[in-house]
Amino acid sequence: MKRVDRDGDALVNRIVARAMPFVAALLFMGASHTVVAEEQRQPSKPPIILESTGAYEVGGKVVAKPGDPSQTLSCDHGYVEYFIPAKRRSVGLIMWHSSSTKVWENRWDGGEGYKSIFLRKGYPVYLWDGPRVGRANWSCEPITYTPDYFDQRNFAAWRFGLTYLNWHPGLQFPTADKEAWNQATRARYDEFDSLENALLQAEAGGQAIDKIGPVIAVTNSAGGWRALLSALKAKSDNMKGIVAYETPGFVFPVGEGPEPKPDAPYGPNSVPLVEFKKLTKFPIQVVFGDYTETRPIWAASVKVARTFCDTVNRHGGDCEVLLLPDAGLRGNTHIAFADLNNEAVADELSKWLGRKGLDKFAEE
């Protein structure tokens, strides 16, 4: 009986000895797989840690129902959504669209947008919808939405190409991604591009600036015009800078610059010099992408932007025009901060903030 046991033990030992290399290999492969899986789970960027997030309405008015003043409507306010990092810089960024807040939230291919990029850098971020737009569309007056056919016009106006789906060469847009184009063309609200509505939105915009505290307006398209007007309406000195991506609208002192066009979609409009000088109290940068010469509106806007900056600087301000190709960035569209190279575009903004001393942390 004992002999059988010894023989059995010997057999087991031989089996284990032969199996050990395979067991070791399996264990190594399992460990390696675990390491790879852990590496894959590790985020490529540090997490965004927020102290708080939320939203509020600002500005607007209350109107009484004709014939029955006991019935009222609170309307024509703006909407602020805010994200405050735990470790934050002393000046925030109010991101002011002229299409949809979506353009700040993601790249066209779904990658990280300006909101997250600058939260990671420690800037408080405020997403703004002006009166009658997006999440602030409770109007004091009747407004009518009439469907129009914008898809092909968007394609050309945003300088994706000269004609629909004929993309510019070297474009910083995922041209082979149909869903990216679907996302881009749907990222629109009615804009109400008139001086009357821009001034209406500026009333609420100025109050938002007063409420938020020290802030830089980072704007797109006609949002730049509205931010300039809002800075004129603000009662505080909280506006610390404006970076306007491709604004077609500008403000000039009476008697200077291009002839005012108050009935045109984007002006320009004029204000008294004493009022205009408010725009000389903080730095301004106007930024354009690539292919501007392919569309008359943007070729003209570049020229007017240079005239605007010359006027601001002549009155003691600090204004500059940046063409992204001059910074070595090619292929950018009308909405450069949502393009594939938006991190490189964001780096240019970070450099500007640093040069202007607007990148300090709150405890510094």
C-alpha positions as CSV (number, residue, x, y, z in Angstrom):
1,M,0.0,0.0,0.0
2,K,2.8,2.4,0.9
3,R,4.6,1.4,-2.3
4,V,1.6,2.4,-4.3
5,D,1.4,5.7,-2.5
6,R,5.1,6.4,-3.2
7,D,4.6,5.5,-6.8
8,G,1.6,7.8,-7.0
9,D,3.5,10.7,-5.4
10,A,6.3,10.2,-7.9
11,L,3.8,10.3,-10.8
12,V,2.2,13.5,-9.5
13,N,5.6,15.2,-9.0
14,R,6.6,14.3,-12.6
15,I,3.4,15.8,-14.0
16,V,3.8,19.0,-11.9
17,A,7.4,19.4,-13.0
18,R,6.5,19.1,-16.7
19,A,3.5,21.5,-16.3
20,M,5.4,24.2,-14.4
21,P,6.9,25.9,-17.5
22,F,3.4,26.1,-19.0
23,V,1.9,27.4,-15.7
24,A,4.6,30.0,-15.5
25,A,4.0,31.1,-19.0
26,L,0.2,31.4,-18.4
27,L,0.8,33.4,-15.2
28,F,3.2,35.7,-17.1
29,M,0.7,36.1,-19.9
30,G,-2.1,36.8,-17.4
31,A,0.1,39.3,-15.6
32,S,1.1,41.0,-18.8
33,H,-2.6,41.1,-19.9
34,T,-3.5,42.7,-16.6
35,V,-0.7,45.3,-17.0
36,V,-1.9,46.1,-20.5
37,A,-5.5,46.3,-19.4
38,E,-4.5,48.6,-16.5
39,E,-2.5,50.8,-18.9
40,Q,-5.5,51.0,-21.2
41,R,-7.7,52.0,-18.3
42,Q,-5.4,54.7,-17.3
43,P,-6.6,58.1,-18.6
44,S,-4.2,59.8,-21.0
45,K,-5.0,63.1,-19.2
46,P,-5.5,64.0,-15.6
47,P,-9.1,64.1,-14.4
48,I,-11.0,67.3,-14.2
49,I,-11.8,68.0,-10.6
50,L,-14.5,70.6,-10.0
51,E,-15.3,72.6,-7.0
52,S,-18.8,73.3,-8.3
53,T,-20.9,73.3,-11.4
54,G,-24.4,74.7,-12.0
55,A,-26.3,77.3,-14.0
56,Y,-28.4,80.5,-13.6
57,E,-30.3,83.0,-15.6
58,V,-29.2,86.6,-15.7
59,G,-30.7,89.9,-16.9
60,G,-34.0,90.1,-18.7
61,K,-37.2,91.9,-17.8
62,V,-40.8,91.2,-16.6
63,V,-43.6,92.2,-18.9
64,A,-47.3,92.4,-18.0
65,K,-50.0,90.9,-20.1
66,P,-51.9,93.6,-22.1
67,G,-55.3,94.2,-20.5
68,D,-54.4,92.1,-17.4
69,P,-51.4,93.4,-15.5
70,S,-51.8,90.7,-12.9
71,Q,-50.3,88.2,-15.4
72,T,-46.6,88.6,-16.2
73,L,-43.8,87.0,-18.2
74,S,-40.1,86.9,-17.1
75,C,-38.2,87.0,-20.4
76,D,-35.2,88.1,-22.5
77,H,-32.7,86.9,-19.9
78,G,-29.4,85.1,-20.7
79,Y,-28.3,81.7,-19.4
80,V,-25.0,80.9,-17.8
81,E,-23.7,77.4,-17.2
82,Y,-20.6,77.3,-15.0
83,F,-17.8,74.9,-14.2
84,I,-15.4,75.9,-11.4
85,P,-12.2,73.9,-11.0
86,A,-11.0,72.9,-7.6
87,K,-7.6,74.6,-8.3
88,R,-8.6,77.6,-10.4
89,R,-7.1,80.6,-12.0
90,S,-8.2,84.0,-11.0
91,V,-9.8,84.9,-14.3
92,G,-12.5,82.8,-16.0
93,L,-13.5,82.3,-19.6
94,I,-17.0,83.0,-20.8
95,M,-17.4,81.0,-24.0
96,W,-19.8,82.9,-26.3
97,H,-21.1,81.0,-29.4
98,S,-22.9,82.2,-32.4
99,S,-24.3,78.8,-33.2
100,S,-24.6,76.4,-30.2
101,T,-22.7,75.8,-27.0
102,K,-21.9,72.4,-28.6
103,V,-19.0,74.1,-30.5
104,W,-17.2,74.6,-27.1
105,E,-18.0,71.2,-25.7
106,N,-16.4,68.8,-28.3
107,R,-14.3,68.7,-31.4
108,W,-16.3,67.7,-34.5
109,D,-15.0,64.1,-34.2
110,G,-16.2,63.9,-30.6
111,G,-12.7,64.7,-29.1
112,E,-12.2,67.0,-26.2
113,G,-13.4,70.6,-26.7
114,Y,-12.4,74.0,-25.4
115,K,-14.5,73.6,-22.3
116,S,-12.5,70.6,-21.1
117,I,-9.2,71.8,-22.4
118,F,-9.3,75.0,-20.4
119,L,-10.9,73.4,-17.3
120,R,-7.8,71.1,-17.3
121,K,-5.7,74.2,-17.4
122,G,-7.5,75.6,-14.3
123,Y,-9.7,78.2,-15.9
124,P,-13.3,78.6,-14.6
125,V,-15.5,78.1,-17.7
126,Y,-18.9,79.8,-18.3
127,L,-21.0,78.7,-21.3
128,W,-23.3,81.5,-22.4
129,D,-26.7,81.5,-24.2
130,G,-27.8,85.0,-24.9
131,P,-31.5,86.1,-24.8
132,R,-33.8,84.3,-27.3
133,V,-31.1,81.8,-28.1
134,G,-30.6,78.2,-26.9
135,R,-31.5,77.7,-23.3
136,A,-32.6,81.3,-23.0
137,N,-35.2,81.5,-25.7
138,W,-38.1,82.8,-23.5
139,S,-38.7,85.9,-25.5
140,C,-40.6,89.0,-24.4
141,E,-41.8,89.5,-28.0
142,P,-43.3,87.2,-30.6
143,I,-40.6,85.3,-32.5
144,T,-41.2,83.1,-35.5
145,Y,-39.1,80.1,-36.6
146,T,-39.3,79.6,-40.4
147,P,-37.3,76.6,-41.6
148,D,-34.6,77.6,-44.0
149,Y,-32.1,75.5,-45.9
150,F,-28.8,76.1,-44.2
151,D,-26.7,72.9,-44.6
152,Q,-25.0,73.8,-47.9
153,R,-24.6,77.4,-46.8
154,N,-23.0,76.3,-43.5
155,F,-20.5,74.2,-45.5
156,A,-19.4,77.3,-47.5
157,A,-19.8,79.9,-44.8
158,W,-17.7,77.9,-42.3
159,R,-15.1,77.4,-45.0
160,F,-15.1,73.6,-45.2
161,G,-14.9,74.1,-49.0
162,L,-16.1,76.3,-51.8
163,T,-19.0,74.0,-52.7
164,Y,-20.9,71.4,-50.7
165,L,-18.8,68.3,-49.8
166,N,-15.9,69.5,-51.9
167,W,-13.5,69.9,-49.0
168,H,-10.6,72.3,-48.9
169,P,-7.3,70.4,-49.2
170,G,-5.5,70.0,-45.8
171,L,-8.7,70.8,-43.9
172,Q,-8.6,70.3,-40.1
173,F,-11.9,68.5,-40.2
174,P,-12.6,64.8,-40.3
175,T,-13.8,64.9,-43.9
176,A,-14.3,61.1,-44.2
177,D,-16.5,61.0,-41.0
178,K,-20.2,61.5,-42.0
179,E,-21.2,61.8,-38.4
180,A,-18.8,64.6,-37.8
181,W,-20.5,66.6,-40.6
182,N,-23.9,65.6,-39.2
183,Q,-22.9,67.0,-35.8
184,A,-21.4,70.2,-37.3
185,T,-24.4,71.1,-39.4
186,R,-26.9,70.5,-36.5
187,A,-25.0,72.7,-34.1
188,R,-27.1,75.8,-34.8
189,Y,-29.7,78.0,-33.3
190,D,-31.5,81.0,-34.7
191,E,-29.1,83.8,-34.3
192,F,-31.3,87.0,-34.7
193,D,-28.4,88.9,-36.3
194,S,-29.4,92.5,-36.2
195,L,-28.2,95.5,-34.2
196,E,-31.5,95.6,-32.3
197,N,-31.1,92.0,-31.1
198,A,-27.3,92.3,-30.5
199,L,-28.0,95.3,-28.2
200,L,-30.7,93.3,-26.5
201,Q,-28.3,90.4,-25.9
202,A,-25.6,92.9,-24.8
203,E,-27.9,94.2,-22.0
204,A,-28.0,90.7,-20.5
205,G,-24.3,90.0,-21.4
206,G,-23.2,93.1,-19.5
207,Q,-25.1,91.9,-16.5
208,A,-23.5,88.5,-16.8
209,I,-20.0,90.0,-16.8
210,D,-20.9,92.0,-13.7
211,K,-22.2,88.9,-11.9
212,I,-19.5,86.4,-12.9
213,G,-16.5,88.5,-11.8
214,P,-13.1,88.8,-13.7
215,V,-13.7,87.1,-17.0
216,I,-12.3,86.9,-20.6
217,A,-14.8,86.5,-23.4
218,V,-13.8,83.8,-25.8
219,T,-16.2,84.1,-28.7
220,N,-17.0,82.8,-32.1
221,S,-18.4,84.6,-35.2
222,A,-21.0,87.3,-34.3
223,G,-20.6,86.4,-30.6
224,G,-17.5,88.7,-30.8
225,W,-19.7,91.6,-31.8
226,R,-22.1,90.9,-29.0
227,A,-19.2,90.6,-26.5
228,L,-17.8,94.0,-27.5
229,L,-21.3,95.5,-27.0
230,S,-21.7,93.7,-23.7
231,A,-18.4,95.2,-22.5
232,L,-19.8,98.6,-23.2
233,K,-23.0,97.8,-21.2
234,A,-21.2,96.3,-18.2
235,K,-21.1,98.5,-15.1
236,S,-18.0,96.8,-13.6
237,D,-14.5,96.4,-14.9
238,N,-14.8,92.6,-14.8
239,M,-14.2,92.3,-18.5
240,K,-10.4,91.5,-18.6
241,G,-10.1,90.6,-22.3
242,I,-11.8,89.4,-25.5
243,V,-10.5,86.7,-27.8
244,A,-12.8,86.8,-30.8
245,Y,-12.6,83.9,-33.3
246,E,-13.7,85.2,-36.7
247,T,-16.1,88.0,-35.7
248,P,-17.7,89.8,-38.7
249,G,-19.1,92.5,-36.4
250,F,-17.3,95.5,-34.9
251,V,-17.8,98.7,-33.0
252,F,-16.2,102.0,-33.9
253,P,-16.2,105.6,-32.5
254,V,-18.5,108.0,-34.2
255,G,-16.7,109.5,-37.2
256,E,-14.0,106.8,-37.3
257,G,-13.6,103.5,-39.2
258,P,-16.0,102.2,-41.8
259,E,-19.4,103.8,-42.4
260,P,-21.9,102.5,-39.9
261,K,-24.4,100.0,-41.2
262,P,-27.1,99.7,-38.5
263,D,-29.4,97.7,-40.8
264,A,-26.7,95.2,-41.8
265,P,-26.6,91.8,-40.0
266,Y,-23.3,92.5,-38.3
267,G,-23.0,96.3,-38.4
268,P,-20.5,97.9,-38.0
269,N,-22.2,100.3,-35.6
270,S,-20.7,103.4,-34.0
271,V,-20.8,104.7,-30.4
272,P,-19.5,107.9,-28.8
273,L,-15.7,108.0,-28.3
274,V,-16.0,108.1,-24.5
275,E,-18.0,104.9,-24.6
276,F,-15.7,103.3,-27.2
277,K,-12.7,103.9,-24.9
278,K,-14.1,101.2,-22.6
279,L,-12.7,98.8,-25.2
280,T,-9.2,100.2,-24.6
281,K,-9.2,99.0,-20.9
282,F,-8.4,95.4,-21.6
283,P,-6.5,93.4,-24.3
284,I,-8.3,92.1,-27.4
285,Q,-7.2,89.5,-29.9
286,V,-9.2,88.8,-33.1
287,V,-8.3,85.3,-34.6
288,F,-8.9,83.9,-38.1
289,G,-8.4,80.5,-39.5
290,D,-7.3,79.4,-43.0
291,Y,-8.8,80.0,-46.4
292,T,-10.2,83.4,-45.5
293,E,-9.5,84.7,-49.0
294,T,-11.9,82.1,-50.5
295,R,-15.0,83.8,-49.0
296,P,-15.6,87.6,-49.5
297,I,-17.2,88.0,-46.0
298,W,-14.1,86.7,-44.3
299,A,-11.6,88.4,-46.5
300,A,-13.5,91.7,-45.7
301,S,-13.7,90.8,-42.0
302,V,-9.9,90.4,-41.7
303,K,-9.5,93.9,-43.2
304,V,-12.1,95.4,-40.9
305,A,-10.5,93.6,-37.9
306,R,-7.2,95.3,-38.7
307,T,-8.9,98.7,-38.9
308,F,-10.7,98.0,-35.6
309,C,-7.4,97.1,-33.9
310,D,-5.7,100.1,-35.3
311,T,-8.5,102.3,-33.9
312,V,-8.4,100.7,-30.5
313,N,-4.6,101.0,-30.3
314,R,-4.7,104.6,-31.5
315,H,-6.9,105.4,-28.5
316,G,-4.5,103.7,-26.1
317,G,-5.8,100.1,-26.2
318,D,-4.2,96.8,-26.9
319,C,-5.6,94.9,-29.9
320,E,-4.1,92.5,-32.3
321,V,-5.2,90.3,-35.2
322,L,-3.9,86.8,-35.5
323,L,-4.1,84.7,-38.6
324,L,-3.6,81.1,-37.5
325,P,-1.5,80.3,-40.7
326,D,0.9,83.0,-39.5
327,A,1.4,80.9,-36.3
328,G,2.1,77.8,-38.4
329,L,-1.4,76.3,-38.1
330,R,-2.9,75.4,-41.5
331,G,-6.3,74.1,-42.5
332,N,-8.5,75.7,-39.8
333,T,-12.1,76.5,-40.5
334,H,-14.4,79.3,-39.2
335,I,-14.7,77.3,-35.9
336,A,-11.0,76.5,-35.3
337,F,-11.4,75.6,-31.7
338,A,-13.6,72.5,-32.8
339,D,-11.1,71.4,-35.5
340,L,-8.9,68.4,-35.3
341,N,-5.9,70.5,-34.1
342,N,-7.9,72.4,-31.5
343,E,-5.2,71.7,-28.8
344,A,-2.7,73.6,-31.0
345,V,-5.2,76.4,-31.4
346,A,-5.8,76.4,-27.7
347,D,-2.0,76.7,-27.1
348,E,-2.1,80.0,-29.0
349,L,-4.8,81.2,-26.7
350,S,-2.8,80.1,-23.7
351,K,0.3,82.0,-25.0
352,W,-1.8,85.1,-25.4
353,L,-3.2,84.7,-21.9
354,G,0.3,84.4,-20.5
355,R,1.6,87.4,-22.4
356,K,-1.2,89.5,-21.0
357,G,-0.8,88.3,-17.4
358,L,-4.2,86.6,-17.4
359,D,-3.1,83.1,-16.4
360,K,-2.4,83.6,-12.7
361,F,-3.9,81.1,-10.2
362,A,-6.2,82.4,-7.6
363,E,-3.7,81.9,-4.7
364,E,-0.8,83.6,-6.5
